[in-house]
Amino acid sequence: MDIDLRWGGDPSIILGVEAALVASIPIQLKNLQVFTVVRVIFQLAEEIPCISAVVVALLAEPKPRIDYTLKAVGGSLTAVPGISDMIDDTVNSIVTDMLQWPHRIVVPIGGIPVDTSELELKPEGKLTVTVVKANDLKNLEMIGKSDPYVVVHIRPLFKIKTKVIENNLNPIWNETFELIAEDRETQELTVEVFDQDIGQDKRLGIAKFRLTELEPETPKEVNLNLLSSLDTLKIKDNKDRGSCTI
């Protein structure tokens, strides 16, 4: 059952945010609203209440919308540049990793011990990724060139990072990693290129690659065009950001 869900509440959530060179800042998250589509799967049973367990997950499309307001307790959010974007990225990463299909919550119902192992998310296969190189990266430095590195992940809470190559817009890494895939039909590989910087690293570009485009035991070389954001509403310019070969 796919259910259209709109939820609005007024919880008071206090986040302890630690930023470089700054003491921990208490940030209040208020006016939380969620707009999404929830997938509910029922495991049926012969005994009353006839349902032994429920699986709950958020659908990736339409993209879940989570709205809230942030307020620094006893200070100003502008004291730490980029803190709102950092919190947004963290909230979205946690929600995506825990709740977005194929990830799910399994809830036993009825008080009767029941085997829910068939409902749990399980590893389906292993993905071997070699980050080969990047070409024509955007330079964000005032002096010299960017110091790029690449982060790859299938689940946002399990990210793997390459080494940093200093002062180079056409870096070569040739580093290989192994990632676990749980649902080839719906999951994607995310590739992000960052510029290492003092304070907060800047994202040079991001791209996604669907696992359905791969065949088991068959290597495939892919050249991904980098975007400023995967959210089309956040793309402020269409300038070329280079590419990454995997």
KAFENWO-V73011 format. One line per field, one symbol per residue. phi: phi as a letter, one per 40 degrees, with the letter a starting at -180 (. if undefined). psi: psi as a letter, one per 20 degrees, with the letter a starting at -180 (. if undefined). burial: b if it has 16 or more other C-alpha atoms within 10 Angstrom, else e. Layout:
phi = ???
psi = ???
burial = ???
This chain:
phi = .bbcbbbbabcbbbbcbbbcgbcdbcbcbbfcbbbabbcbbbccaccccgbcabbbacccbcddbbbabbaccgabcccbdgcccccdccccccccccbcdccabbbcbggcdacbcccccbdbabbcbbccabbfcccbccbgbcbcabbbabbccbcbbcccbcfacbcbbfbbbbbcbbadcbcbcbbbbbbcacgbcbcciaabbccccbbdgbcacbbcccbcacccccccabccbgabcb
psi = popppppprlqopppopoqpjqrppppporlpqporppppppoqrhqpjiphqpppqqqhpqpppoqrqqppokaqhihopjhghgggggghgggghhippiqrppoqqijppqojhhhqpqphrppopoofrqqlqpojqhpbrqnqrppqqgpiimqpprrpoqlpilqpglppqpqpphnhhiqqpppppqoprpepqpphrqqqppiijqqpjoqpppoppqqhqiohiioiqkqpjarpp.
burial = eeeeeeeeeeeeebbeeeeeeeeebbbbbbebeebbbbbbebeeeeeeeeebbbbbbbbbeeebebeeebebeeeebeeeeebbeebeeeeeeeebbbbbbbbbbbebbeeeeeeeeebeeeeeeebebbbbbbbebbbeeeeebbbbbbbbbbbbeeeeebebbebbbbbbbeeeeebbbbbeeebbbbbbbbbbeeeeeebbbbbbeebeeeeeeeeeeeebbbbbbeeeeeeeeeeebbbbbb
